[in-house]
Amino acid sequence: MLKEINPKLPMRDKAITKDFYLNKLDFEEFGNADFDGYLMVEKDDIQIHFFEFKELDPKKNYGQVYIRTDEIDKLYQFLLDKKTSIHPNGNLEIKPWGQKEFSVLDPDNNLLTFGQTI
């Protein structure tokens, strides 16, 4: 039945969001049409969609996505090499629930947590 999920997160500025995901996280733009106020990005087997919300207050945004990976150490180092800011409370570590995780915030304060089962 269920096959995949494509989260939709808010963004204030499409150009800034696009730049962050393409240049900091190494995603690619998905689709061949440029829709006003909507953005779709993909990397490997995942997609994230964004809808324009110009009035969004990032301090009140609680958008979150948990992304599983099978190469957490490599991904973490890749983002560090690209000078991508890691969440101040989200450095790479093993959690009590058996996941190795780290987190980043995008320009609109959407929290992206990357995790791998150990």
C-alpha positions as MATLAB code, in Angstrom:
seq = 'MLKEINPKLPMRDKAITKDFYLNKLDFEEFGNADFDGYLMVEKDDIQIHFFEFKELDPKKNYGQVYIRTDEIDKLYQFLLDKKTSIHPNGNLEIKPWGQKEFSVLDPDNNLLTFGQTI';
ca = [
       0.000    0.000    0.000;
       2.074    2.918    1.275;
       5.290    3.335   -0.700;
       6.989    6.611    0.152;
       6.568    9.962    1.818;
       7.435   13.426    0.545;
       7.256   15.942    3.384;
       6.105   19.495    2.637;
       7.824   22.231    4.610;
       7.304   25.987    4.675;
       9.741   28.417    3.076;
       9.841   32.204    3.043;
      12.035   32.702   -0.001;
      12.314   30.107   -2.763;
      15.725   31.303   -3.992;
      17.279   31.101   -0.516;
      15.758   27.673    0.185;
      16.829   26.374   -3.210;
      20.380   27.648   -2.717;
      20.653   26.013    0.722;
      19.403   22.587   -0.349;
      21.288   22.495   -3.658;
      24.565   24.052   -2.543;
      24.840   23.144    1.143;
      23.102   19.751    1.261;
      23.838   18.618   -2.310;
      20.217   18.025   -3.319;
      19.009   18.514   -6.891;
      15.887   20.272   -8.060;
      13.154   17.787   -8.965;
      10.783   18.191  -11.875;
      10.990   20.093  -15.117;
       8.580   22.919  -14.304;
       9.255   25.948  -12.120;
       6.093   26.526  -10.091;
       5.639   29.896   -8.446;
       5.827   29.513   -4.668;
       6.634   25.785   -4.749;
       9.922   23.897   -4.763;
      10.772   20.193   -4.954;
      14.246   18.830   -4.246;
      15.641   15.316   -4.190;
      18.732   13.422   -3.158;
      19.181    9.710   -3.654;
      15.794    8.152   -2.783;
      14.139   11.054   -0.967;
      12.249   14.183   -1.950;
      11.329   17.217    0.099;
       8.711   19.685   -1.106;
       8.399   23.317   -0.007;
       5.487   25.714   -0.139;
       5.820   29.469    0.043;
       4.826   31.035    3.359;
       6.230   34.574    3.270;
       4.795   35.469    6.700;
       6.516   32.539    8.394;
       8.266   33.482   11.624;
      11.246   31.091   11.744;
      11.280   31.306   15.542;
       7.784   29.777   15.555;
       8.409   27.161   12.875;
       8.447   23.580   14.124;
       8.832   21.843   10.750;
      10.874   18.677   11.171;
      11.947   15.771    8.995;
      13.837   12.637   10.049;
      15.969   11.239    7.222;
      17.522    7.799    7.487;
      20.910    7.165    5.910;
      23.284    4.239    5.612;
      26.441    6.395    5.599;
      26.004    8.806    8.511;
      29.709    9.450    9.113;
      30.378   10.164    5.445;
      27.350   12.482    5.204;
      28.311   14.346    8.374;
      31.871   14.909    7.139;
      30.592   15.975    3.705;
      28.398   18.662    5.293;
      31.228   19.828    7.527;
      33.497   20.084    4.477;
      30.841   22.237    2.749;
      30.737   24.427    5.882;
      27.094   23.551    6.525;
      26.128   24.630   10.048;
      25.249   21.758   12.336;
      22.469   22.456   14.868;
      24.077   23.614   18.154;
      22.392   20.713   19.968;
      22.632   18.323   17.030;
      26.240   17.189   16.724;
      26.847   13.633   15.560;
      26.330   11.223   18.442;
      24.888    7.864   19.362;
      21.472    8.229   20.960;
      20.045    5.946   23.685;
      17.499    4.591   21.175;
      20.219    3.004   19.038;
      20.556    5.649   16.337;
      23.602    7.666   15.368;
      22.247   11.123   14.531;
      22.963   14.744   13.757;
      20.762   17.722   12.829;
      20.820   20.896   10.760;
      18.429   23.823   10.489;
      17.518   25.234    7.096;
      17.078   28.992    6.509;
      13.451   28.823    7.712;
      14.239   26.861   10.874;
      13.009   23.514    9.523;
      14.890   20.853   11.474;
      16.476   18.063    9.432;
      17.694   15.143   11.516;
      19.789   12.499    9.816;
      20.048    9.094   11.468;
      21.468    5.630   11.033;
      20.755    2.493   13.048;
      23.877    1.170   14.724;
];
